[in-house]
Amino acid sequence: MDSKYLLPIKENLDRFIGNDFPINEIKKSVSDAKIEKYSPNEYFICAGETNRKIGFVIKGLFRVFHTDMEGNEYTKNFRSTGHFMSSMAALLLTAPSRLNIQALEYSEVVCINYDRILQLADQSFLWQYLLRKSAEADFLEKEQRESDLLYYSAQDRYLNFLEKHPDWEERIRQRFIASYLGMTPETLSRIRGKPAPRN
Amino acid sequence: MDSKYLLPIKENLDRFIGNDFPINEIKKSVSDAKIEKYSPNEYFICAGETNRKIGFVIKGLFRVFHTDMEGNEYTKNFRSTGHFMSSMAALLLTAPSRLNIQALEYSEVVCINYDRILQLADQSFLWQYLLRKSAEADFLEKEQRESDLLYYSAQDRYLNFLEKHPDWEERIRQRFIASYLGMTPETLSRIRGKPAPRN
Protein backbone atom coordinates (compact mmCIF):
# COMPACT_ATOMS: atom_id res chain seq x y z
CA MET A 1 0.00 0.00 0.00
CA ASP A 2 1.19 3.49 -0.88
CA SER A 3 3.01 4.94 2.11
CA LYS A 4 1.09 8.23 1.82
CA TYR A 5 -1.82 6.44 3.49
CA LEU A 6 0.24 5.37 6.49
CA LEU A 7 0.82 8.80 8.00
CA PRO A 8 -2.83 9.77 8.60
CA ILE A 9 -3.41 6.31 10.13
CA LYS A 10 -0.40 6.80 12.38
CA GLU A 11 -1.67 10.24 13.45
CA ASN A 12 -4.99 8.72 14.46
CA LEU A 13 -3.38 5.84 16.38
CA ASP A 14 -0.88 8.13 18.13
CA ARG A 15 -3.84 10.13 19.41
CA PHE A 16 -5.63 6.98 20.57
CA ILE A 17 -2.78 5.63 22.64
CA GLY A 18 -1.41 9.07 23.58
CA ASN A 19 2.02 7.99 22.40
CA ASP A 20 4.08 7.09 19.36
CA PHE A 21 2.56 4.13 17.48
CA PRO A 22 5.42 2.51 15.49
CA ILE A 23 4.96 2.79 11.74
CA ASN A 24 6.28 -0.76 11.30
CA GLU A 25 3.36 -2.11 13.33
CA ILE A 26 0.93 -0.16 11.15
CA LYS A 27 2.53 -1.64 8.04
CA LYS A 28 1.85 -5.15 9.39
CA SER A 29 -1.83 -4.34 9.90
CA VAL A 30 -2.36 -2.97 6.39
CA SER A 31 -0.27 -5.54 4.51
CA ASP A 32 -3.42 -6.84 2.80
CA ALA A 33 -5.49 -3.63 2.99
CA LYS A 34 -7.14 -2.17 -0.10
CA ILE A 35 -7.99 1.36 -1.17
CA GLU A 36 -11.69 1.63 -2.01
CA LYS A 37 -13.52 4.52 -3.65
CA TYR A 38 -17.15 5.40 -2.92
CA SER A 39 -19.55 7.57 -4.88
CA PRO A 40 -22.20 9.52 -2.95
CA ASN A 41 -24.91 7.15 -1.60
CA GLU A 42 -22.77 4.02 -2.03
CA TYR A 43 -22.61 1.75 1.00
CA PHE A 44 -19.45 0.81 2.87
CA ILE A 45 -21.57 -1.58 5.01
CA CYS A 46 -25.22 -2.63 4.58
CA ALA A 47 -27.44 -3.87 7.42
CA GLY A 48 -27.75 -7.66 7.25
CA GLU A 49 -24.32 -8.09 5.69
CA THR A 50 -21.54 -10.04 7.44
CA ASN A 51 -18.04 -8.79 6.86
CA ARG A 52 -14.75 -8.39 8.74
CA LYS A 53 -13.68 -4.94 7.61
CA ILE A 54 -12.66 -1.69 9.24
CA GLY A 55 -12.45 1.45 7.13
CA PHE A 56 -10.09 4.33 7.59
CA VAL A 57 -11.45 7.42 5.83
CA ILE A 58 -8.72 9.03 3.71
CA LYS A 59 -11.10 11.51 2.15
CA GLY A 60 -14.83 12.11 2.34
CA LEU A 61 -17.71 11.64 4.73
CA PHE A 62 -19.97 8.76 5.74
CA ARG A 63 -23.21 8.45 7.67
CA VAL A 64 -23.75 5.57 10.12
CA PHE A 65 -27.43 4.75 10.63
CA HIS A 66 -30.00 2.21 11.75
CA THR A 67 -33.29 1.52 9.98
CA ASP A 68 -36.16 0.27 12.14
CA MET A 69 -38.90 -2.19 11.16
CA GLU A 70 -41.06 0.61 9.73
CA GLY A 71 -38.21 1.88 7.58
CA ASN A 72 -37.46 4.95 9.73
CA GLU A 73 -33.80 5.87 9.74
CA TYR A 74 -31.84 6.81 12.88
CA THR A 75 -28.51 8.51 12.32
CA LYS A 76 -25.99 7.30 14.90
CA ASN A 77 -22.98 9.33 13.81
CA PHE A 78 -20.82 10.51 10.93
CA ARG A 79 -17.29 9.49 10.00
CA SER A 80 -14.97 11.86 8.19
CA THR A 81 -11.38 12.08 6.96
CA GLY A 82 -8.82 10.75 9.43
CA HIS A 83 -11.23 8.47 11.32
CA PHE A 84 -11.95 4.76 11.52
CA MET A 85 -15.40 3.29 10.90
CA SER A 86 -16.86 -0.20 11.21
CA SER A 87 -19.88 -2.11 12.39
CA MET A 88 -18.09 -2.82 15.66
CA ALA A 89 -20.87 -4.84 17.31
CA ALA A 90 -21.01 -7.11 14.24
CA LEU A 91 -17.22 -7.58 14.34
CA LEU A 92 -17.24 -8.36 18.07
CA LEU A 93 -20.16 -10.79 17.79
CA THR A 94 -19.19 -12.22 14.37
CA ALA A 95 -22.76 -11.46 13.36
CA PRO A 96 -24.54 -9.62 10.54
CA SER A 97 -24.37 -5.85 10.82
CA ARG A 98 -27.42 -4.08 12.23
CA LEU A 99 -26.25 -0.75 10.90
CA ASN A 100 -25.53 0.87 7.55
CA ILE A 101 -22.55 3.02 6.63
CA GLN A 102 -23.20 5.12 3.52
CA ALA A 103 -21.03 7.67 1.71
CA LEU A 104 -22.49 11.19 1.73
CA GLU A 105 -19.96 12.45 -0.82
CA TYR A 106 -17.15 11.06 -2.96
CA SER A 107 -14.88 9.19 -0.50
CA GLU A 108 -11.74 7.09 -0.33
CA VAL A 109 -11.18 4.46 2.32
CA VAL A 110 -8.34 2.19 3.43
CA CYS A 111 -10.15 -1.09 3.96
CA ILE A 112 -8.44 -3.12 6.70
CA ASN A 113 -9.10 -6.73 7.69
CA TYR A 114 -10.22 -6.88 11.33
CA ASP A 115 -9.02 -10.48 11.71
CA ARG A 116 -5.54 -9.33 10.78
CA ILE A 117 -5.69 -6.89 13.72
CA LEU A 118 -6.92 -9.66 16.02
CA GLN A 119 -3.97 -11.83 14.96
CA LEU A 120 -1.55 -9.00 15.75
CA ALA A 121 -3.24 -8.42 19.11
CA ASP A 122 -2.86 -12.11 20.03
CA GLN A 123 0.86 -11.61 20.40
CA SER A 124 1.31 -7.94 21.10
CA PHE A 125 0.79 -5.87 24.21
CA LEU A 126 0.69 -2.72 22.05
CA TRP A 127 -2.14 -3.94 19.78
CA GLN A 128 -3.98 -5.26 22.80
CA TYR A 129 -3.68 -1.81 24.35
CA LEU A 130 -4.89 -0.17 21.14
CA LEU A 131 -7.97 -2.43 20.98
CA ARG A 132 -8.70 -1.58 24.62
CA LYS A 133 -8.39 2.17 24.00
CA SER A 134 -10.48 1.89 20.88
CA ALA A 135 -13.28 -0.02 22.66
CA GLU A 136 -13.19 2.51 25.50
CA ALA A 137 -13.49 5.36 23.00
CA ASP A 138 -16.45 3.65 21.28
CA PHE A 139 -18.12 3.19 24.67
CA LEU A 140 -17.48 6.80 25.68
CA GLU A 141 -18.84 8.15 22.41
CA LYS A 142 -22.14 6.33 22.99
CA GLU A 143 -22.30 7.21 26.69
CA GLN A 144 -21.59 10.88 26.00
CA ARG A 145 -24.23 11.07 23.30
CA GLU A 146 -26.81 9.39 25.51
CA SER A 147 -26.24 11.78 28.37
CA ASP A 148 -26.00 14.84 26.08
CA LEU A 149 -29.55 14.01 24.95
CA LEU A 150 -30.63 14.18 28.59
CA TYR A 151 -28.60 17.14 29.81
CA TYR A 152 -28.58 19.56 26.88
CA SER A 153 -31.46 21.34 25.21
CA ALA A 154 -32.00 20.85 21.46
CA GLN A 155 -30.48 24.29 20.88
CA ASP A 156 -27.36 23.55 22.93
CA ARG A 157 -26.88 20.23 21.15
CA TYR A 158 -27.02 22.03 17.83
CA LEU A 159 -24.54 24.71 18.96
CA ASN A 160 -22.16 22.04 20.32
CA PHE A 161 -22.39 20.23 16.99
CA LEU A 162 -21.51 23.40 15.05
CA GLU A 163 -18.59 24.12 17.34
CA LYS A 164 -17.19 20.58 17.05
CA HIS A 165 -17.74 20.18 13.31
CA PRO A 166 -17.92 23.65 11.70
CA ASP A 167 -17.89 22.27 8.12
CA TRP A 168 -20.48 19.50 8.54
CA GLU A 169 -23.53 21.72 8.35
CA GLU A 170 -22.70 22.53 4.72
CA ARG A 171 -21.92 18.93 3.83
CA ILE A 172 -24.76 17.03 5.52
CA ARG A 173 -28.49 17.15 4.80
CA GLN A 174 -30.61 18.86 7.42
CA ARG A 175 -32.72 15.80 8.14
CA PHE A 176 -29.62 13.68 8.86
CA ILE A 177 -28.28 16.31 11.26
CA ALA A 178 -31.70 16.55 12.95
CA SER A 179 -31.85 12.77 13.34
CA TYR A 180 -28.30 12.66 14.74
CA LEU A 181 -29.13 15.42 17.24
CA GLY A 182 -32.31 13.68 18.35
CA MET A 183 -34.79 16.27 17.13
CA THR A 184 -37.27 16.68 14.29
CA PRO A 185 -36.22 18.53 11.12
CA GLU A 186 -38.82 21.18 12.08
CA THR A 187 -37.15 21.78 15.46
CA LEU A 188 -33.75 22.06 13.77
CA SER A 189 -35.13 24.59 11.24
CA ARG A 190 -36.64 26.64 14.05
CA ILE A 191 -33.34 26.63 15.98
CA ARG A 192 -31.31 27.54 12.89
CA GLY A 193 -33.69 30.39 12.15
CA LYS A 194 -32.79 32.11 15.39
CA PRO A 195 -29.30 31.20 16.49
CA ALA A 196 -29.01 32.45 20.06
CA PRO A 197 -25.73 33.78 21.46
CA ARG A 198 -23.85 31.15 23.46
CA ASN A 199 -23.40 33.30 26.60
CA MET B 1 -9.83 -10.17 51.94
CA ASP B 2 -11.75 -13.32 52.80
CA SER B 3 -11.06 -15.89 50.08
CA LYS B 4 -14.78 -16.73 49.79
CA TYR B 5 -15.14 -13.51 47.77
CA LEU B 6 -12.46 -14.50 45.26
CA LEU B 7 -14.30 -17.38 43.62
CA PRO B 8 -17.32 -15.44 42.30
CA ILE B 9 -14.96 -12.77 40.97
CA LYS B 10 -12.91 -15.45 39.26
CA GLU B 11 -16.05 -16.98 37.72
CA ASN B 12 -16.99 -13.60 36.26
CA LEU B 13 -13.49 -12.93 34.87
CA ASP B 14 -13.19 -16.46 33.42
CA ARG B 15 -16.40 -15.75 31.50
CA PHE B 16 -15.10 -12.39 30.29
CA ILE B 17 -11.87 -13.71 28.86
CA GLY B 18 -13.26 -17.12 27.90
CA ASN B 19 -10.42 -18.79 29.74
CA ASP B 20 -8.93 -19.43 33.17
CA PHE B 21 -8.12 -16.16 34.96
CA PRO B 22 -5.38 -16.96 37.52
CA ILE B 23 -6.53 -16.55 41.12
CA ASN B 24 -3.15 -15.03 42.04
CA GLU B 25 -3.78 -12.17 39.64
CA ILE B 26 -7.18 -11.56 41.21
CA LYS B 27 -5.56 -11.48 44.67
CA LYS B 28 -3.25 -8.70 43.48
CA SER B 29 -6.20 -6.61 42.28
CA VAL B 30 -8.17 -6.89 45.52
CA SER B 31 -5.23 -6.53 47.93
CA ASP B 32 -6.68 -3.21 49.16
CA ALA B 33 -10.36 -3.93 48.36
CA LYS B 34 -13.06 -3.48 51.03
CA ILE B 35 -16.36 -5.20 51.65
CA GLU B 36 -19.18 -2.64 51.81
CA LYS B 37 -22.78 -3.17 52.89
CA TYR B 38 -25.71 -1.19 51.47
CA SER B 39 -29.23 -0.80 52.82
CA PRO B 40 -32.06 -0.35 50.31
CA ASN B 41 -31.92 3.13 48.69
CA GLU B 42 -28.32 3.75 49.74
CA TYR B 43 -26.03 4.96 46.96
CA PHE B 44 -22.90 3.18 45.74
CA ILE B 45 -22.21 6.17 43.46
CA CYS B 46 -23.97 9.58 43.32
CA ALA B 47 -24.03 11.82 40.24
CA GLY B 48 -21.53 14.65 40.63
CA GLU B 49 -19.21 12.57 42.79
CA THR B 50 -15.64 11.77 41.71
CA ASN B 51 -14.29 8.41 42.80
CA ARG B 52 -12.08 5.63 41.50
CA LYS B 53 -14.07 2.57 42.52
CA ILE B 54 -15.46 -0.52 40.85
CA GLY B 55 -17.97 -2.64 42.72
CA PHE B 56 -18.40 -6.38 42.46
CA VAL B 57 -21.85 -7.36 43.73
CA ILE B 58 -21.56 -10.28 46.16
CA LYS B 59 -25.23 -10.15 47.08
CA GLY B 60 -28.12 -7.88 46.20
CA LEU B 61 -29.26 -5.64 43.40
CA PHE B 62 -28.51 -2.10 42.23
CA ARG B 63 -30.12 0.30 39.80
CA VAL B 64 -27.96 2.47 37.51
CA PHE B 65 -29.72 5.67 36.44
CA HIS B 66 -29.40 9.19 35.09
CA THR B 67 -31.39 12.17 36.30
CA ASP B 68 -32.03 14.97 33.78
CA MET B 69 -32.23 18.70 34.48
CA GLU B 70 -35.95 18.46 35.27
CA GLY B 71 -35.37 15.67 37.80
CA ASN B 72 -36.72 12.89 35.56
CA GLU B 73 -34.94 9.57 36.12
CA TYR B 74 -33.75 7.30 33.29
CA THR B 75 -32.87 3.75 34.30
CA LYS B 76 -29.86 2.56 32.30
CA ASN B 77 -29.53 -0.92 33.76
CA PHE B 78 -29.45 -3.09 36.86
CA ARG B 79 -26.51 -4.86 38.46
CA SER B 80 -27.01 -8.04 40.46
CA THR B 81 -24.98 -10.71 42.28
CA GLY B 82 -21.90 -11.83 40.39
CA HIS B 83 -21.52 -8.68 38.30
CA PHE B 84 -19.27 -5.62 38.26
CA MET B 85 -20.59 -2.06 38.37
CA SER B 86 -19.00 1.36 38.07
CA SER B 87 -19.42 4.75 36.53
CA MET B 88 -17.13 3.70 33.69
CA ALA B 89 -17.24 6.97 31.74
CA ALA B 90 -16.23 8.85 34.89
CA LEU B 91 -13.34 6.42 35.49
CA LEU B 92 -12.14 6.68 31.89
CA LEU B 93 -12.37 10.49 31.85
CA THR B 94 -11.27 11.02 35.49
CA ALA B 95 -14.38 13.17 35.79
CA PRO B 96 -17.39 13.42 38.12
CA SER B 97 -19.97 10.69 37.59
CA ARG B 98 -23.03 11.59 35.53
CA LEU B 99 -24.91 8.55 36.78
CA ASN B 100 -26.18 7.18 40.07
CA ILE B 101 -25.92 3.62 41.34
CA GLN B 102 -28.41 2.89 44.12
CA ALA B 103 -29.14 -0.30 46.07
CA LEU B 104 -32.67 -1.63 45.54
CA GLU B 105 -32.33 -4.14 48.39
CA TYR B 106 -29.81 -5.06 51.09
CA SER B 107 -26.54 -5.62 49.21
CA GLU B 108 -22.89 -6.48 49.74
CA VAL B 109 -20.14 -5.28 47.44
CA VAL B 110 -16.41 -5.87 47.02
CA CYS B 111 -15.14 -2.35 46.43
CA ILE B 112 -12.06 -2.41 44.18
CA ASN B 113 -9.70 0.46 43.38
CA TYR B 114 -9.71 1.09 39.61
CA ASP B 115 -6.25 2.67 39.71
CA ARG B 116 -4.91 -0.58 41.17
CA ILE B 117 -6.27 -2.36 38.06
CA LEU B 118 -4.68 0.25 35.78
CA GLN B 119 -1.32 -0.32 37.50
CA LEU B 120 -1.63 -4.07 36.94
CA ALA B 121 -2.58 -3.50 33.29
CA ASP B 122 0.50 -1.32 32.76
CA GLN B 123 2.71 -4.38 33.00
CA SER B 124 0.44 -7.28 32.09
CA PHE B 125 -0.88 -8.57 28.79
CA LEU B 126 -3.59 -10.48 30.67
CA TRP B 127 -4.98 -7.42 32.49
CA GLN B 128 -4.73 -5.42 29.29
CA TYR B 129 -6.77 -8.11 27.58
CA LEU B 130 -9.33 -8.10 30.39
CA LEU B 131 -9.76 -4.31 30.19
CA ARG B 132 -10.22 -4.64 26.44
CA LYS B 133 -12.85 -7.38 26.81
CA SER B 134 -14.58 -5.44 29.54
CA ALA B 135 -14.75 -2.23 27.45
CA GLU B 136 -16.03 -4.24 24.48
CA ALA B 137 -18.75 -5.79 26.67
CA ASP B 138 -19.77 -2.34 27.98
CA PHE B 139 -19.96 -1.08 24.40
CA LEU B 140 -21.97 -4.10 23.23
CA GLU B 141 -24.44 -3.78 26.10
CA LYS B 142 -25.20 -0.18 25.10
CA GLU B 143 -25.30 -0.95 21.38
CA GLN B 144 -27.60 -3.92 21.90
CA ARG B 145 -29.97 -1.93 24.07
CA GLU B 146 -30.09 0.93 21.57
CA SER B 147 -30.94 -1.34 18.68
CA ASP B 148 -33.40 -3.42 20.76
CA LEU B 149 -35.35 -0.20 21.30
CA LEU B 150 -35.57 0.19 17.52
CA TYR B 151 -36.15 -3.40 16.46
CA TYR B 152 -38.39 -4.84 19.16
CA SER B 153 -41.89 -3.85 20.17
CA ALA B 154 -42.53 -2.85 23.79
CA GLN B 155 -44.12 -6.27 24.35
CA ASP B 156 -41.14 -8.17 22.94
CA ARG B 157 -38.73 -6.10 25.02
CA TYR B 158 -40.71 -7.00 28.13
CA LEU B 159 -40.79 -10.72 27.25
CA ASN B 160 -37.03 -10.70 26.53
CA PHE B 161 -36.47 -9.04 29.90
CA LEU B 162 -38.53 -11.72 31.71
CA GLU B 163 -36.68 -14.49 29.92
CA LYS B 164 -33.26 -13.06 30.72
CA HIS B 165 -33.98 -12.12 34.32
CA PRO B 166 -36.90 -14.21 35.60
CA ASP B 167 -36.50 -13.03 39.23
CA TRP B 168 -36.14 -9.30 38.60
CA GLU B 169 -39.81 -8.60 38.07
CA GLU B 170 -40.50 -9.47 41.71
CA ARG B 171 -37.52 -7.50 43.01
CA ILE B 172 -37.75 -4.28 40.99
CA ARG B 173 -40.44 -1.61 41.03
CA GLN B 174 -42.65 -1.43 37.97
CA ARG B 175 -41.69 2.13 37.11
CA PHE B 176 -37.97 1.28 37.12
CA ILE B 177 -38.56 -1.67 34.80
CA ALA B 178 -40.72 0.52 32.52
CA SER B 179 -38.01 3.19 32.40
CA TYR B 180 -35.33 0.58 31.65
CA LEU B 181 -37.44 -0.90 28.84
CA GLY B 182 -38.09 2.53 27.33
CA MET B 183 -41.86 2.63 27.90
CA THR B 184 -44.29 4.38 30.22
CA PRO B 185 -45.49 2.58 33.39
CA GLU B 186 -48.96 2.57 31.79
CA THR B 187 -47.70 0.70 28.72
CA LEU B 188 -45.94 -1.83 30.95
CA SER B 189 -49.14 -2.37 32.99
CA ARG B 190 -51.12 -2.90 29.82
CA ILE B 191 -48.59 -5.42 28.51
CA ARG B 192 -48.43 -7.28 31.82
CA GLY B 193 -52.22 -7.45 31.91
CA LYS B 194 -52.32 -9.51 28.74
CA PRO B 195 -49.12 -11.47 28.24
CA ALA B 196 -49.20 -12.77 24.70
CA PRO B 197 -47.70 -16.14 23.72
CA ARG B 198 -44.20 -15.82 22.29
CA ASN B 199 -44.87 -17.76 19.10
Boltz contact constraints between the chains, C-beta under 6 A:
constraints:
  - contact:
      token1: [A, 66]
      token2: [B, 150]
      max_distance: 6.0
  - contact:
      token1: [A, 68]
      token2: [B, 150]
      max_distance: 6.0
  - contact:
      token1: [A, 89]
      token2: [B, 140]
      max_distance: 6.0
  - contact:
      token1: [A, 89]
      token2: [B, 143]
      max_distance: 6.0
  - contact:
      token1: [A, 92]
      token2: [B, 136]
      max_distance: 6.0
  - contact:
      token1: [A, 92]
      token2: [B, 140]
      max_distance: 6.0
  - contact:
      token1: [A, 98]
      token2: [B, 147]
      max_distance: 6.0
  - contact:
      token1: [A, 125]
      token2: [B, 125]
      max_distance: 6.0
  - contact:
      token1: [A, 128]
      token2: [B, 128]
      max_distance: 6.0
  - contact:
      token1: [A, 128]
      token2: [B, 129]
      max_distance: 6.0
  - contact:
      token1: [A, 129]
      token2: [B, 128]
      max_distance: 6.0
  - contact:
      token1: [A, 131]
      token2: [B, 132]
      max_distance: 6.0
  - contact:
      token1: [A, 132]
      token2: [B, 131]
      max_distance: 6.0
  - contact:
      token1: [A, 132]
      token2: [B, 132]
      max_distance: 6.0
  - contact:
      token1: [A, 132]
      token2: [B, 135]
      max_distance: 6.0
  - contact:
      token1: [A, 135]
      token2: [B, 132]
      max_distance: 6.0
  - contact:
      token1: [A, 135]
      token2: [B, 135]
      max_distance: 6.0
  - contact:
      token1: [A, 135]
      token2: [B, 136]
      max_distance: 6.0
  - contact:
      token1: [A, 135]
      token2: [B, 139]
      max_distance: 6.0
  - contact:
      token1: [A, 136]
      token2: [B, 92]
      max_distance: 6.0
  - contact:
      token1: [A, 136]
      token2: [B, 135]
      max_distance: 6.0
  - contact:
      token1: [A, 138]
      token2: [B, 139]
      max_distance: 6.0
  - contact:
      token1: [A, 139]
      token2: [B, 135]
      max_distance: 6.0
  - contact:
      token1: [A, 139]
      token2: [B, 138]
      max_distance: 6.0
  - contact:
      token1: [A, 139]
      token2: [B, 139]
      max_distance: 6.0
  - contact:
      token1: [A, 140]
      token2: [B, 89]
      max_distance: 6.0
  - contact:
      token1: [A, 140]
      token2: [B, 92]
      max_distance: 6.0
  - contact:
      token1: [A, 142]
      token2: [B, 142]
      max_distance: 6.0
  - contact:
      token1: [A, 143]
      token2: [B, 89]
      max_distance: 6.0
  - contact:
      token1: [A, 147]
      token2: [B, 98]
      max_distance: 6.0
  - contact:
      token1: [A, 150]
      token2: [B, 66]
      max_distance: 6.0
  - contact:
      token1: [A, 150]
      token2: [B, 68]
      max_distance: 6.0
